[in-house]
């Protein structure tokens, strides 16, 4: 059994951070969200002079059995084809990682294809895709635990390499369906408000997807515990991301949260350990139906709203320069006393 024990950051440094931020050469509060971010990052790292080191985007990929029910416009083989594209540097997340200095780590969580691991994909596979959760549990409790462990192990690896800020991406045709069910069961927001177009369904496709997911939820007879719901309806890549998030919080790392899928992964992680949310910076609000609702439920304030719905960690990596600005504000701005400037607020 995988056990996590993230802790809330020590509050004793908060007033010191607040004092430093408020005495920088600016009107109090005039740098808005940058001030909030600087405070959060300082709390996470327990320092008045935080650093962002060796950022990494971990991208988990897996297939979903629910695709058999026609809930996605995209065919299942897109999962492995896009993973190959990531490997060769031609996808959206690749140019963003190059632009912002992120290491991109690719992991097979459970893709139904024989992948070229020797070319740099990590083999963390738990199986050739989950089972069809309309008919049975997507994964066994043992598989769920294995996913948590393997997600955590990859975060351990990047942490040991010096990384202290991590984002998570995903690739898995059908994972908006799994995420919608998690969102519904963890928040009790009506399922109709949790289900969207995914990779491009029209109105009829969305209606069919909703019907399938309603029937899948109706057959559930589990105990309602978070791990049971995660195993019943989740994807291997989603549970690995949740495990990675929990380990990142244990390691006092900044967690950059991406779009609809990853927001529901940190939602699931927070149902196991609410402390994980103290380490989360929400990168963006995407266009997938339900994303704003789940962000609001979490009382999360995303940094960007660019109409993104790509996944892969793209929105999280896009938001990274804002974190850099917050850290530079704290480390590079002078204070009133040293600069011999009268406070003007």
Buried (B, 14 or more C-beta within 10 A) or exposed (E): EBEBEBEEBEEEBEEEBEEBBBBBBBEEEEBEEBBBBBBBBBBBBEBBEBEBEBBBBBBBBBBBBBBBBEBBBBEBEBBBEBBBBBBEEEBBBBEBBEEBEBBBBBBBBBBBBEBEEEEEBBEBBBBBBBBBBBEEBBBBBEBBBBBBBBBBBBBBBBBEEEBBBBBBBBBBBBBBBBBBBBBBBBBEBEBBBBBBBBBEBEEEBBEBBBEBBBEBBEEBEEEEEBBBBBBBBBBBBBBBBBBBBBBBBBBBBBBBBBBBBBBBBBBBBBBBBEBBBBBBBBBBBBBBBBBBBBBEBBEBEBBBEBEBBBBBBBBBBBBBEBBBBBBEBBEEBEBBEEEEEEEEE
